[in-house]
């Protein structure tokens, strides 16, 4: 029984700290598809980097999450979908939806900012 409690605690700790890193965003850009931002993630644990194309930018994702695909820009080639949004209090949120063994994380204030998910 004690062993199962220990495994549960290890699983919870691993889940809570699966992603520790930074989220950043480019300035607002425009192309024939409209306004967008590039969203960048840096994983401090693995040193992996990812980027995604957010149509409408964070201004377009304030009331509900916008889904975008992140592609690894460091060696590895991993890609995943996540949902991102900014709340009215200025917090930038990301839901990894299980990718990178992570779930919801957020940071408040301007980007870039550090967070754990």
N, C-alpha and C positions, 0 to 999 in steps of 0.2 A: 504494500500500500504506500509506504513512504517513497518507494522508487517511482510509482506513478505520479505522486505529487511533485517529485523532483522533475520528472519529464515534462509535466504540465508547466511548471515554472520556467524551465528552459525554453519550451516552445513559446510561452508568452513573452519572455525576454527577447528571443530571436525575432518574433513578430513585431515587437515594439521598436526594434532598432534595425529593421531590415534595410532601410534606406536612410542614410544620413548624408546630407549634401546641400547643394545650392540650386536655386531656381533663378534664372535670369531671363530677360526678354530684350529683343531688339527694339529700336524705335519703331513707330508705326510706318509701314511701307505700303506702297500701292503698286498694283500691276493690273492687267486687264481683268483679273478676277475680283478686284476691289481691294479694300484695306486688309492688311494682315500684320502679324508679328511672328517672328521666329522665337520660340521658347527653347531655352537651353537648360539642361540638367547636368550637374556634376556630382557623381557619387564619391564621397570622400573615403568610403570603405574600400572600394575597388579601383578608384581613379578612372572609372569609365565615364564617358561623356555622351550625351544624347541631345538631339535637336528635333523639334517638331514645328510644323507650319500651322499657325492658329488663324484661321480665316476670321476676320472681324477683330482680332486681337482681344485683349482682356476687356475692352469696352463693349464688345459684342457678347461677352459671356458673364454678365453680371447677375442675371436672375436665375440662370440654370447652367449646368455644366455643358461645356462644348467638348466633343470628343475629337482627339487628334492622335495621329500616329507619331511616336517618337522612334527615331532611328539612331543607332549607336554611331557616333562619329569617331570613337576610338576603335582599336582593334577588337574584333569580335563579331560585328555585324548583327547584333541583337536588335529586334524591333518589337514594339508593344504599343497597345492603345491605352490611353488614359483620358480622364475627364478633368478639365481645368476650369476655374471660374474665379471671379473676384467679387467679394461681398461688399455691401454698402459701407462697411466700416474699414475698407481698404485692405482686407486680408486676401492674399492669393492662395487658392486652394488647389490641390491636386488629389485625385483618387486614382491610384495605380491599378485598381481593379484586380489585384492579385499579382500583377507583373512585378518582377524583382522581389517577390515575396513580400510585397508592401501593400498598403491600403491607403487610407486618407492621411494627408499631411497638409500643413498650411504655415504661412508666415505672414506677419502683418507689417505694413509699411511698404516702402519702395523696393523695387527689385534692383539688383540681386539681393537675395536673402537666404539664410540658412534655415533648414527645417529637418525634421525627422518624421518618417512615415512607417 
